């Protein structure tokens, strides 16, 4: 059982479908939805919980790289899209986030 509710799937799917940067709507949207569900299952936590806190978001992105062998970045990108959907802005790169944190 996930901590918190499941992600807002239908709203997220609509957000992805309306994204002008996503060319192949059906395949790309379904792939991102699948990867987002994978993150929830792997970490046993709702995506809304992850994206509600920048430090948790950063930590989860680092863990995705380490634990999920996300070599092409598809899993991280799905989480980043959910962050953008939830917060109305993009999450910085890991390097940008760590640099800003030191200031």
Secondary structure, 3 states (H helix, E strand, C coil): CCECCCCCHHHHHHHHHHCCCCCCHHHHHHHHHHHHHHHHHHHCECHHHHHCCHHHHHHHHHHHHHHCCCCCCHHHHHHHHHHHHHHCCCCCCHHHHHHHHHC
